[in-house]
Amino acid sequence: MAFAHGISERRFEGLIGAMLRGGVILAAVVVLAGGCLYLAKFGGVPPDYRIFRGEPSDLRFARAIAADAAGRHARGLIQFGLLILIATPVARVAFSVIAYISERDWLYTAITLLVLGILLYSLTSA
């Protein structure tokens, strides 16, 4: 089966596989960098488990996480890596929508759009 723009199904699957691998590798590198920075700064501080401290407010929203990561804050980098990891399969579903539209396969386009909508709703609704 060939897509409308001349991309074969095999090539499309290869692109999706590369995108998933790239996303996971990028997320791992960002989390590792953040973890190394965190350990370099706080590795010698003994943890205090008597009081629970949740995530600070600047690490609860994507825009604030991106700003912290851009400022090379360790916890912001770790959170940003996790966002990349979460965004990777969402990007795969979005890429599939484009492929199904180019194939003019409206049933799979509708189903994939429904899945994408559910994913985005679950990520954005607090």
C-alpha positions as CSV (number, residue, x, y, z in Angstrom):
1,M,0.0,0.0,0.0
2,A,1.4,3.4,-0.9
3,F,0.4,6.7,0.7
4,A,-0.9,9.6,-1.5
5,H,2.4,11.4,-1.3
6,G,4.5,8.4,-2.5
7,I,5.6,7.2,1.0
8,S,5.3,3.5,1.3
9,E,3.7,1.9,4.4
10,R,7.1,0.3,5.2
11,R,8.8,3.7,5.1
12,F,6.1,5.2,7.2
13,E,6.6,2.5,9.9
14,G,10.3,3.2,9.8
15,L,9.7,6.9,10.3
16,I,7.4,6.2,13.3
17,G,10.0,3.8,14.8
18,A,12.8,6.4,14.4
19,M,10.6,9.1,15.9
20,L,9.8,6.9,18.9
21,R,13.4,5.9,19.4
22,G,14.6,9.4,19.1
23,G,12.0,10.7,21.6
24,V,12.9,8.1,24.2
25,I,16.6,8.7,23.7
26,L,16.2,12.5,23.9
27,A,14.1,12.1,27.0
28,A,16.7,9.9,28.6
29,V,19.5,12.3,27.8
30,V,17.6,15.3,29.2
31,V,16.6,13.4,32.4
32,L,20.2,12.1,32.8
33,A,21.6,15.6,32.5
34,G,19.1,16.9,35.0
35,G,19.9,14.1,37.4
36,C,23.6,14.7,37.2
37,L,23.1,18.4,37.8
38,Y,20.8,17.6,40.7
39,L,23.3,15.1,42.3
40,A,26.1,17.6,41.8
41,K,24.2,20.3,43.7
42,F,22.2,18.2,46.3
43,G,23.9,14.9,46.4
44,G,25.5,15.5,49.7
45,V,22.4,16.8,51.4
46,P,20.7,14.1,53.6
47,P,17.0,13.8,52.7
48,D,14.3,14.6,55.3
49,Y,11.5,12.2,54.9
50,R,9.5,13.3,58.0
51,I,7.7,16.1,56.0
52,F,6.2,15.5,52.6
53,R,7.0,18.2,50.1
54,G,5.2,18.0,46.8
55,E,6.5,19.5,43.6
56,P,6.9,23.3,43.7
57,S,4.4,25.2,41.6
58,D,7.0,26.0,38.9
59,L,7.2,22.3,38.1
60,R,3.5,21.7,37.6
61,F,2.9,23.4,34.3
62,A,4.5,22.8,31.0
63,R,5.4,26.5,30.3
64,A,7.1,26.8,33.8
65,I,8.9,23.5,33.3
66,A,10.2,24.7,30.0
67,A,11.4,27.9,31.5
68,D,13.2,26.0,34.3
69,A,14.8,23.7,31.8
70,A,16.0,26.6,29.7
71,G,17.5,28.1,32.9
72,R,19.3,24.8,33.4
73,H,17.7,24.1,36.7
74,A,18.2,20.4,37.6
75,R,14.6,19.6,38.6
76,G,13.3,21.5,35.6
77,L,15.5,19.5,33.3
78,I,14.2,16.2,34.8
79,Q,10.6,17.3,34.5
80,F,11.2,18.5,30.9
81,G,12.7,15.1,30.0
82,L,9.6,13.4,31.4
83,L,7.4,15.7,29.3
84,I,9.4,14.7,26.2
85,L,8.8,11.1,27.2
86,I,5.1,11.6,27.5
87,A,4.9,13.7,24.3
88,T,6.6,11.0,22.2
89,P,3.6,8.6,21.8
90,V,1.3,11.6,21.5
91,A,3.4,12.8,18.6
92,R,3.2,9.3,17.1
93,V,-0.6,9.4,17.2
94,A,-0.6,12.9,15.6
95,F,1.8,11.6,12.9
96,S,-0.6,8.7,12.2
97,V,-3.5,11.2,11.7
98,I,-1.5,12.9,9.0
99,A,-0.7,9.5,7.3
100,Y,-4.3,8.4,7.4
101,I,-5.4,11.7,5.9
102,S,-2.9,11.3,3.1
103,E,-4.2,7.8,2.5
104,R,-7.8,9.2,2.5
105,D,-8.7,6.5,5.0
106,W,-11.4,8.4,6.8
107,L,-12.4,5.7,9.3
108,Y,-8.9,5.3,10.7
109,T,-8.5,9.1,10.6
110,A,-11.6,9.5,12.7
111,I,-10.6,6.8,15.2
112,T,-7.0,8.2,15.5
113,L,-8.4,11.8,16.0
114,L,-10.6,10.4,18.7
115,V,-7.6,8.8,20.4
116,L,-5.6,12.0,20.0
117,G,-8.4,14.0,21.5
118,I,-8.6,11.7,24.5
119,L,-4.8,11.8,25.0
120,L,-4.7,15.6,24.8
121,Y,-7.8,16.0,27.1
122,S,-6.2,13.7,29.7
123,L,-2.9,15.6,29.6
124,T,-4.4,19.1,29.7
125,S,-7.3,18.6,32.2
126,A,-6.2,18.9,35.7
